[in-house]
């Protein structure tokens, strides 16, 4: 007991030191465990264990990408859009206001376009003292005057002709040829006239037109024909198989009107 009384302070201090050493040892274990937990959490975030996705439907995303790659075409022009293109109105023949496009050349409608042919056909063969004459019928529907458009019979021997053609070859029997070959003087080409099939070439077109302000249509109009509507005069300066070209006599401005039957 005397030993304890004399050395209890040292003993108490030793016990406290041992306790502190135990606490320090425990803290080392705790810190090590916490560090491992933090390391595991970091690894889970930076290197996650990702499972592969199977049967993923990307249809909607692919369609959205395709739509985004296609440029959007905005049409702000007439007649469908009037925000930036207000419609102009004009006084009609009866005094009432009507849209301008229903008055001018834009309202003109080409209802039909007909080709005009240059035709050569063999009519008959006539025997004469010097041989045979071939009756070739010529029809020039595109001629400028009506009298020139009528069918005309031409009596030709070999190497004969007129201002339009020259007979240069007879194929088959002279009294019953299968083909005649003529040289066209305007183009220099050779044309073949068969016994049962005439030679045809399109030399122009004529058109039928209608305007909503006119009670009667214009039929069979050719290049050079004049049209008048809404107090303005126009001249047809061109016709092809798909369109008619007008020229305003007042200022020379040209207008192209597509045929209703023309391919788009």
C-alpha positions in Angstrom: 0.0 0.0 0.0 2.9 2.3 0.8 4.1 1.7 -2.8 0.8 2.8 -4.2 0.6 5.8 -2.0 4.1 6.8 -3.0 3.8 6.1 -6.7 0.1 6.4 -7.6 0.7 9.5 -9.6 3.2 7.6 -11.8 0.9 4.7 -12.1 -2.0 7.0 -13.1 0.2 8.8 -15.6 1.2 5.4 -17.0 -2.4 4.4 -17.4 -3.3 7.6 -19.1 -0.3 7.2 -21.5 -1.4 3.6 -22.3 -4.9 4.9 -23.0 -3.6 7.6 -25.3 -1.5 5.1 -27.1 -4.5 3.0 -27.6 -6.5 5.9 -28.9 -3.7 6.8 -31.3 -3.6 3.2 -32.6 -7.4 3.2 -33.0 -7.3 6.5 -34.9 -4.7 5.1 -37.3 -7.0 2.2 -38.1 -10.0 4.5 -38.5 -8.1 6.9 -40.8 -6.9 4.0 -42.9 -10.4 2.6 -43.3 -11.8 6.1 -44.2 -9.1 6.5 -46.8 -9.9 3.2 -48.4 -13.6 4.1 -48.5 -12.8 7.4 -50.2 -10.6 5.6 -52.7 -13.3 3.1 -53.4 -15.8 5.9 -53.9 -13.4 7.7 -56.3 -12.9 4.6 -58.3 -16.6 4.0 -58.6 -17.1 7.5 -60.0 -14.1 7.7 -62.3 -14.2 4.1 -63.5 -17.9 3.0 -63.2 -18.9 -0.5 -64.1 -21.2 0.3 -67.0 -23.4 -2.4 -68.5 -23.8 -2.5 -72.2 -27.2 -1.3 -73.5 -28.9 -3.8 -75.8 -31.8 -3.2 -78.3 -31.5 0.6 -78.1 -34.1 2.3 -80.4 -32.5 5.3 -82.1 -35.2 5.8 -84.7 -36.5 9.0 -83.3 -33.0 10.5 -82.9 -32.0 9.5 -86.4 -35.1 11.0 -87.9 -34.4 14.2 -86.0 -30.9 14.3 -87.4 -32.2 13.8 -90.9 -34.7 16.6 -90.5 -32.0 18.9 -89.1 -29.8 18.2 -92.2 -32.6 19.2 -94.6 -32.8 23.0 -95.2 -36.1 24.6 -94.6 -37.5 26.3 -97.7 -39.6 29.3 -96.9 -41.7 30.8 -99.7 -42.7 34.4 -99.0 -43.7 35.1 -102.6 -47.1 35.4 -104.1 -49.7 34.0 -104.5 -49.4 32.0 -101.3 -47.8 34.6 -99.0 -48.8 38.2 -98.7 -47.0 39.5 -95.6 -44.0 40.9 -97.7 -45.8 40.9 -101.0 -49.1 42.7 -100.7 -51.5 42.2 -103.5 -52.0 45.1 -105.9 -55.5 45.9 -107.1 -56.6 47.7 -110.2 -59.8 49.1 -111.6 -61.4 46.5 -114.0 -63.3 47.2 -117.2 -66.5 47.4 -115.3 -65.1 49.9 -112.8 -64.8 47.4 -109.9 -61.4 46.7 -108.3 -59.9 43.4 -109.2 -56.4 41.9 -108.3 -53.8 43.0 -110.8 -52.8 39.4 -111.6 -56.4 38.9 -112.9 -55.9 41.8 -115.4 -52.5 41.7 -116.9 -50.6 39.0 -118.9 -50.2 36.8 -115.8 -53.9 36.0 -116.1 -53.5 34.9 -119.7 -54.0 31.1 -120.2 -52.6 29.0 -123.0 -55.2 26.4 -123.5 -53.6 24.6 -126.5 -50.5 24.6 -128.6 -50.5 23.0 -132.1 -47.5 22.1 -134.2 -47.3 23.5 -137.7 -45.8 21.1 -140.2 -43.9 21.3 -143.5 -45.1 18.2 -145.4 -44.0 16.6 -148.7 -46.0 13.7 -150.0 -46.0 11.7 -153.3 -49.4 12.0 -155.0 -48.9 10.1 -158.3 -46.5 9.3 -161.1 -47.1 10.4 -164.7 -45.3 9.0 -167.7 -44.2 11.6 -170.3 -42.1 11.3 -173.5 -38.9 11.9 -171.7 -39.6 9.6 -168.8 -41.6 10.0 -165.7 -42.9 13.0 -163.7 -43.6 12.8 -160.0 -46.4 14.8 -158.5 -45.1 16.0 -155.1 -47.7 17.8 -152.9 -46.1 20.5 -150.6 -47.9 21.9 -147.6 -46.3 24.6 -145.5 -48.5 25.3 -142.5 -46.1 27.7 -140.9 -46.0 30.0 -144.0 -46.6 33.7 -143.2 -49.7 34.2 -145.4 -52.8 32.0 -145.7 -52.3 31.6 -149.5 -48.8 30.1 -148.9 -50.2 27.5 -146.5 -52.4 25.8 -149.1 -51.4 22.5 -150.6 -49.6 22.8 -153.9 -48.8 20.1 -156.4 -45.3 20.2 -158.0 -44.5 18.2 -161.2 -40.9 17.2 -160.9 -38.6 15.0 -163.0 -35.3 13.8 -161.5 -33.1 16.8 -160.6 -36.0 19.1 -160.9 -37.6 21.1 -158.1 -38.8 24.5 -156.9 -37.7 27.1 -154.4 -38.2 24.7 -151.5 -36.7 21.4 -152.7 -35.0 19.5 -155.5 -35.7 15.8 -156.4 -32.3 14.1 -156.4 -33.1 10.4 -156.2 -35.8 7.9 -157.1 -35.7 4.6 -155.2 -37.4 1.5 -156.6 -39.1 1.3 -160.0 -39.3 4.6 -161.8 -43.0 4.1 -162.5 -43.8 2.8 -159.0 -41.1 4.2 -156.6 -40.9 3.2 -153.0 -39.2 6.4 -151.9 -38.2 9.8 -153.3 -35.2 11.7 -151.9 -35.4 15.5 -152.1 -32.8 18.1 -151.0 -34.4 20.8 -148.9 -33.0 24.2 -149.9 -33.6 26.0 -146.6 -31.6 23.5 -144.5 -29.6 21.6 -147.0 -30.8 18.3 -145.5 -32.1 15.3 -147.5 -35.7 14.4 -146.9 -37.2 11.0 -147.7 -40.7 10.8 -149.1 -42.1 7.3 -148.8 -44.9 5.9 -151.0 -47.2 5.5 -148.0 -45.8 8.1 -145.6 -45.1 11.8 -146.3 -42.0 13.6 -145.0 -43.0 15.9 -142.1 -41.0 18.5 -140.2 -42.3 20.9 -137.5 -41.6 24.4 -138.6 -43.5 26.3 -135.9 -46.5 26.4 -133.6 -49.8 28.1 -133.1 -51.6 28.6 -129.8 -55.1 29.1 -128.4 -55.2 31.6 -125.6 -57.9 32.9 -123.2 -58.0 35.8 -120.8 -60.6 36.1 -118.0 -61.5 39.7 -119.1 -62.2 38.6 -122.7 -65.5 37.0 -123.6 -64.0 35.1 -126.6 -60.7 33.2 -126.7 -58.0 33.8 -129.3 -57.7 30.7 -131.5 -54.9 29.7 -133.8 -52.6 32.6 -133.0 -49.1 32.6 -134.5 -45.8 34.4 -134.0 -46.5 38.1 -135.0 -50.2 38.0 -133.9 -51.5 40.9 -131.8 -53.5 40.6 -128.6 -55.3 43.4 -126.7 -56.7 43.3 -123.2 -57.1 45.7 -120.3 -56.3 48.6 -122.7 -52.8 47.2 -123.5 -51.5 45.8 -126.8 -49.2 42.8 -127.0 -47.4 40.9 -129.8 -46.7 37.2 -129.8 -42.9 37.0 -130.4 -42.3 33.3 -129.7 -44.2 30.0 -129.4 -42.8 26.6 -128.7 -44.3 23.3 -127.6 -44.6 24.5 -123.9 -45.0 28.2 -123.8 -46.0 31.5 -125.5 -43.9 34.7 -125.3 -45.6 38.1 -125.4 -44.0 41.5 -125.9 -45.8 44.6 -124.7 -45.9 47.2 -127.5 -45.7 50.1 -125.1 -42.4 49.2 -123.5 -41.1 46.0 -125.0 -41.4 44.0 -121.8 -41.7 40.3 -122.4 -44.0 37.8 -120.7 -43.7 34.0 -120.8 -46.9 32.1 -120.4 -46.7 28.3 -119.8 -49.2 26.0 -121.5 -51.6 24.2 -119.3 -50.6 21.0 -120.9 -46.8 21.7 -120.6 -44.9 19.3 -118.4 -43.9 20.8 -115.0 
